[in-house]
Amino acid sequence: MTPQVQTILALLVVALAIGGLVWRAYNKRKNPGCGSDCGAVSPELKRLQKQLTRRR
């Protein structure tokens, strides 16, 4: 692989990484707060979820 091709591929990887970070930051700003990936669940909700899974 020539140095020119390696340089182009490296720049492409960096550009994709930066694009991904910008995309995540944009989505986070659009939906501020904990969101669906927070993991904070009240004890009452945990009990209710456990009861619902037992009934299935």
C-alpha positions in Angstrom: 0.0 0.0 0.0 1.4 3.3 -1.0 1.9 6.2 1.5 -0.7 8.2 -0.4 -3.4 5.5 0.0 -2.5 5.1 3.7 -2.8 8.8 4.3 -6.2 9.0 2.5 -7.5 6.0 4.5 -6.3 7.5 7.8 -8.0 10.8 7.0 -11.1 8.9 6.1 -11.1 7.0 9.4 -10.5 10.3 11.4 -13.3 12.0 9.5 -15.7 9.2 10.2 -14.8 9.3 13.9 -15.3 13.0 14.1 -18.6 12.7 12.3 -19.8 10.1 14.7 -18.9 12.3 17.7 -20.7 15.3 16.2 -23.7 13.1 15.4 -23.9 11.9 19.1 -23.5 15.4 20.4 -26.2 16.7 18.1 -28.6 13.9 19.2 -27.8 14.5 22.8 -28.6 18.2 22.5 -31.8 17.5 20.6 -32.9 15.1 23.5 -31.4 16.4 26.7 -31.6 14.6 30.0 -31.2 11.0 30.9 -32.9 9.4 27.9 -33.5 5.7 27.4 -30.0 4.6 28.2 -29.8 6.1 31.7 -30.6 3.0 33.7 -32.2 4.8 36.7 -35.3 2.9 37.7 -37.3 3.3 40.9 -37.7 0.4 43.3 -41.4 0.4 42.7 -41.0 0.1 39.0 -38.5 -2.8 39.5 -41.1 -4.6 41.7 -43.7 -4.1 39.0 -41.5 -5.3 36.2 -40.6 -8.4 38.3 -44.3 -9.2 38.9 -45.0 -8.8 35.2 -42.3 -11.1 34.1 -43.5 -13.8 36.6 -47.0 -13.8 35.0 -45.7 -14.6 31.5 
